[in-house]
Amino acid sequence: MRAFINNYTLNHGVVKNQDQQYLQFFPIDEKARINARFEPVKNAEWFILPTSSGRSKMYRQYGKLRFVYEDVAQELYVYQSQALLLDPKHADHLFLPFTDLTTGQESYETGRYIDLSISEIKNNQVTVDFNKAYNPYCAYISGIYSCPIPPKENRLKVAIKAGEKKYLKAH
């Protein structure tokens, strides 16, 4: 897991050089690596997922993830991007945007993301590692990127103290 954070920091698409000192992470938490039950969403309609810039991004619900965290049953939807589906290099990509009780306090105020892939789903199970939760690019630079805003259905009522915290440098 430490290797993931080091690789994330070294290969960050926006935060470079000295500004990387402002990246911060919750301590790695093995309890935040969860085996979730995957339930496919059949015949899901494409919809516009709001973004920070107001630009349209088309997604559809790909499946629902059910799991227990802090002894409480949770569910999140995982989404498929229409644009990425058309790109053979990224057609396997799934997007998991979420908010939790750390949002706006310890973590970025709009929410965080986790990337998954269709190939990771085996026998209707998938591992969701919240230690790999990261901030959208909008957390670092405002007004340039068009970051999807996690839908209301992906608001967790627990604090996930894993993954990336707020970026400490004012932008």
C-alpha positions as CSV (number, residue, x, y, z in Angstrom):
1,M,0.0,0.0,0.0
2,R,2.9,2.4,0.8
3,A,4.1,1.6,-2.8
4,F,0.7,2.8,-4.1
5,I,1.0,6.1,-2.3
6,N,4.6,6.6,-3.4
7,N,3.7,5.8,-7.0
8,Y,0.6,8.1,-6.8
9,T,2.7,10.9,-5.5
10,L,5.6,10.5,-8.0
11,N,3.3,10.2,-11.0
12,H,0.7,12.7,-10.0
13,G,-0.8,14.4,-13.0
14,V,-1.2,17.8,-11.4
15,V,0.8,18.2,-8.2
16,K,4.5,18.3,-9.0
17,N,7.9,18.9,-7.2
18,Q,7.7,21.0,-4.0
19,D,3.9,21.1,-4.0
20,Q,3.8,17.4,-3.3
21,Q,4.6,18.2,0.3
22,Y,1.0,19.4,0.6
23,L,-0.4,16.0,-0.3
24,Q,-1.6,14.1,2.8
25,F,-3.1,10.7,3.5
26,F,-4.9,8.9,6.3
27,P,-2.8,6.1,7.8
28,I,-3.1,2.9,5.9
29,D,-6.1,0.9,7.3
30,E,-6.4,-2.8,6.5
31,K,-10.1,-2.6,7.6
32,A,-10.7,-0.2,4.7
33,R,-9.8,-2.9,2.2
34,I,-13.3,-4.4,1.7
35,N,-14.7,-7.4,-0.1
36,A,-17.9,-6.1,-1.6
37,R,-20.8,-8.0,-3.2
38,F,-21.3,-6.8,-6.8
39,E,-24.8,-6.7,-8.3
40,P,-24.9,-5.7,-12.0
41,V,-27.4,-3.0,-13.0
42,K,-29.2,-4.3,-16.1
43,N,-30.1,-2.0,-19.0
44,A,-29.0,1.1,-17.2
45,E,-29.7,4.4,-18.9
46,W,-27.0,6.9,-19.7
47,F,-27.3,10.1,-17.6
48,I,-25.4,13.3,-17.2
49,L,-23.3,13.3,-14.1
50,P,-22.8,16.9,-12.9
51,T,-19.2,18.2,-12.8
52,S,-17.4,21.1,-11.1
53,S,-17.3,23.0,-14.4
54,G,-20.9,22.4,-15.4
55,R,-19.8,20.5,-18.5
56,S,-21.7,17.3,-19.3
57,K,-20.2,13.9,-18.7
58,M,-22.3,10.8,-19.6
59,Y,-22.2,7.8,-17.3
60,R,-24.4,4.9,-16.4
61,Q,-24.7,2.8,-13.3
62,Y,-22.7,-0.4,-14.0
63,G,-23.4,-2.1,-10.7
64,K,-24.2,-1.8,-7.0
65,L,-21.6,-2.7,-4.4
66,R,-22.8,-3.9,-1.0
67,F,-20.5,-4.3,2.0
68,V,-20.3,-3.8,5.7
69,Y,-18.1,-1.1,7.2
70,E,-17.9,-0.2,10.9
71,D,-20.7,-2.8,11.5
72,V,-23.1,-0.9,9.2
73,A,-24.4,-2.2,5.9
74,Q,-23.3,0.1,3.1
75,E,-24.0,0.4,-0.7
76,L,-22.4,2.4,-3.4
77,Y,-22.9,2.5,-7.2
78,V,-20.0,2.0,-9.5
79,Y,-20.3,3.8,-12.9
80,Q,-19.1,3.4,-16.4
81,S,-18.1,6.4,-18.5
82,Q,-19.5,6.7,-22.0
83,A,-16.4,8.4,-23.3
84,L,-14.0,5.8,-21.8
85,L,-16.1,2.9,-23.1
86,L,-15.4,4.1,-26.6
87,D,-11.6,4.0,-25.9
88,P,-10.4,0.4,-26.1
89,K,-7.5,1.2,-23.8
90,H,-10.0,2.3,-21.0
91,A,-13.1,0.2,-21.9
92,D,-12.6,-1.9,-18.7
93,H,-12.6,1.2,-16.4
94,L,-15.1,1.6,-13.7
95,F,-15.5,4.8,-11.6
96,L,-16.5,4.9,-7.9
97,P,-17.1,8.5,-6.7
98,F,-18.2,8.8,-3.1
99,T,-18.6,11.1,-0.1
100,D,-18.4,10.1,3.5
101,L,-18.4,11.7,6.9
102,T,-14.9,13.0,6.4
103,T,-15.9,15.0,3.3
104,G,-15.4,18.7,3.8
105,Q,-13.7,18.1,7.1
106,E,-10.6,15.9,6.7
107,S,-11.1,15.0,3.0
108,Y,-11.8,17.1,0.0
109,E,-15.2,18.9,0.2
110,T,-16.7,17.5,-3.0
111,G,-15.7,13.9,-2.5
112,R,-13.2,11.3,-3.5
113,Y,-12.8,8.7,-6.2
114,I,-11.6,5.1,-6.5
115,D,-10.8,3.4,-9.9
116,L,-11.9,-0.2,-10.5
117,S,-12.0,-2.4,-13.5
118,I,-14.5,-4.8,-14.8
119,S,-11.8,-7.5,-14.8
120,E,-11.5,-7.2,-11.0
121,I,-15.1,-8.4,-10.5
122,K,-14.9,-12.2,-9.9
123,N,-18.0,-14.3,-8.9
124,N,-19.9,-11.2,-8.2
125,Q,-17.3,-10.0,-5.7
126,V,-14.8,-7.1,-5.9
127,T,-12.3,-5.7,-3.5
128,V,-12.7,-2.0,-2.8
129,D,-9.6,-0.5,-1.2
130,F,-10.5,2.8,0.3
131,N,-6.8,3.3,1.0
132,K,-6.6,4.1,-2.7
133,A,-9.3,6.8,-2.6
134,Y,-8.0,9.9,-4.2
135,N,-9.0,13.5,-4.8
136,P,-10.2,14.9,-8.1
137,Y,-7.9,17.3,-9.9
138,C,-10.2,20.1,-8.9
139,A,-8.9,19.7,-5.3
140,Y,-5.5,21.1,-6.5
141,I,-6.4,23.7,-9.1
142,S,-9.7,25.3,-9.4
143,G,-11.4,26.5,-12.7
144,I,-9.4,24.2,-15.1
145,Y,-10.7,20.7,-14.7
146,S,-14.2,19.3,-15.0
147,C,-14.5,16.9,-12.1
148,P,-17.6,14.6,-11.7
149,I,-19.5,15.3,-8.5
150,P,-20.4,12.1,-6.6
151,P,-24.2,11.5,-6.8
152,K,-26.4,11.6,-3.7
153,E,-26.8,7.8,-3.9
154,N,-23.0,7.5,-3.2
155,R,-23.1,9.4,0.1
156,L,-21.9,7.1,2.9
157,K,-23.1,7.7,6.4
158,V,-19.8,6.6,8.0
159,A,-16.3,8.1,8.1
160,I,-13.8,6.4,5.8
161,K,-10.5,7.4,7.3
162,A,-8.4,5.9,4.5
163,G,-7.0,7.3,1.3
164,E,-6.2,10.9,0.4
165,K,-7.0,13.8,2.7
166,K,-7.5,17.4,1.9
167,Y,-4.7,19.1,-0.2
168,L,-3.0,21.6,2.2
169,K,-1.9,24.2,-0.3
170,A,-4.4,27.0,-1.0
171,H,-5.4,27.3,-4.7
